[in-house]
Amino acid sequence: MSIPLIDLKAQRQRLGTRIDDAILRVVNHGGYIMGPEVRELEEQLANFCGARHCVSCANGTDALGLVLMAWDIKPGDAVFVPAFTFVSTAEVVAWVGATPVFVDVLEDTFNMDPVSLEAAIEVAKSQGLTPKAVIPVDLFGQPANYNAITSIARQHNIKILADAAQSFGATLDGARVGNFGDATTTSFFPAKPLGCYGDGGAIFTDNDTLAALLRSLRVHGQGTNKYDNVRIGINGRLDTVQASILLEKLTIFADEIEARDRVANRYSSSLANLARVPPLMQGATSVWAQYTIKVDDRTELQAACKAQGIPTAVYYPIPLSGQSGYKHYPCAPGGTPTSEQLSKEVVSLPMHPYMSDETQQLIIDCVVQTLTAG
Ligand SMILES: *Cc1c(COP(=O)(O)O)cnc(C)c1O
């Protein structure tokens, strides 16, 4: 028996021939680039989260980069990013020639520490950089502390770009992700909570001017006359086939979010006495892109799980502030000790909406046995 970390086959089975039919419709109508499904998806995603505009694009990394391009972030500017995240969050800052400044995260939620952010802003200023934007990440599916981060950002007149690659569908104080900050980006990479069958991404904003700029930048910076390119852009469109797949998956997404929550709650109630389970912030819900616990001996737990056919994963084994391509960039004063500590302790368990009680019990039993023995 093999247990998947994320079971995409079960989802495909549930949808029957709907995805096959959707793909075939696109193959037959021939609008492969910016076909009708792309517009339809943008409308439905905006409705789903309550944002005014949705601009789809090729992937979650381009989504972040497009917003920085639209904001004209450039050399000499500082953009604040958490040290404990996927590489894209900092990579895009370097793309535009600006300086990523690493901020530490909170030990409990894994998300950006507002106190570290304030200190990092002072570091950037002291190095002659101009603070321009902060990119909080909603790690593992839970929104960052946007209330605290927004008040700091306002005080320093910097923009907020929410990296919601892992959290689309989550809520904070009753509002869906997509409404926090000046712009929000997400990813439809297959393993994300809402994933397609390849690469895909989207940007959400309430700002009409920003949305229009993003639509131009996404297609080589085209103007109203598409042969007159009025700015430097990229080829960053979402494929119509991927949009058609996402339209089908979106119809069951709300139900999947509930199922994810049930799986997460079951893990938490069974493991809380033995491991440090992930808490939710007051007022927050998570879409549980990963269910990540903290343990003292991760190696032993991973080996015990593997021996029983249970896959586990480590996100992330090295903080960005310690990675070869990034360690020369500035950090909050005192570095990013919490990110370093977390990178040694975290381990993610299988998580998806289609996990049976029996399978989850096997996983729980294995974790409980190993942690009790160790
Ligand atoms: C996945 C991810 C991205 C990048 O998305 P891609 O679609 O793979 O480019 C960015 N930020 C975070 C936090 C992610 O998890």
The ligand as an SDF file (V2000), in Angstrom:
LIG
                    3D

 15 15  0  0  0  0  0  0  0  0999 V2000
    4.4750   27.9530   -4.9260 C   0  0  0  0  0  0  0  0  0  0  0  0
    4.8600   29.2560   -4.3800 C   0  0  0  0  0  0  0  0  0  0  0  0
    5.2100   30.3530   -5.2150 C   0  0  0  0  0  0  0  0  0  0  0  0
    5.4350   30.2330   -6.6870 C   0  0  0  0  0  0  0  0  0  0  0  0
    4.4260   29.7040   -7.4320 O   0  0  0  0  0  0  0  0  0  0  0  0
    4.7890   29.0240   -8.8680 P   0  0  0  0  0  0  0  0  0  0  0  0
    3.4200   28.9300   -9.4900 O   0  0  0  0  0  0  0  0  0  0  0  0
    5.4160   27.7150   -8.6090 O   0  0  0  0  0  0  0  0  0  0  0  0
    5.6630   29.9590   -9.6060 O   0  0  0  0  0  0  0  0  0  0  0  0
    5.4520   31.5720   -4.6120 C   0  0  0  0  0  0  0  0  0  0  0  0
    5.4030   31.7280   -3.2850 N   0  0  0  0  0  0  0  0  0  0  0  0
    5.0990   30.7130   -2.4620 C   0  0  0  0  0  0  0  0  0  0  0  0
    5.0380   30.9640   -0.9940 C   0  0  0  0  0  0  0  0  0  0  0  0
    4.8290   29.4350   -2.9730 C   0  0  0  0  0  0  0  0  0  0  0  0
    4.5450   28.4240   -2.1490 O   0  0  0  0  0  0  0  0  0  0  0  0
  1  2  1  0
  2  3  1  0
  2 14  2  0
  3  4  1  0
  3 10  2  0
  4  5  1  0
  5  6  1  0
  6  7  2  0
  6  8  1  0
  6  9  1  0
 10 11  1  0
 11 12  2  0
 12 13  1  0
 12 14  1  0
 14 15  1  0
M  END
$$$$
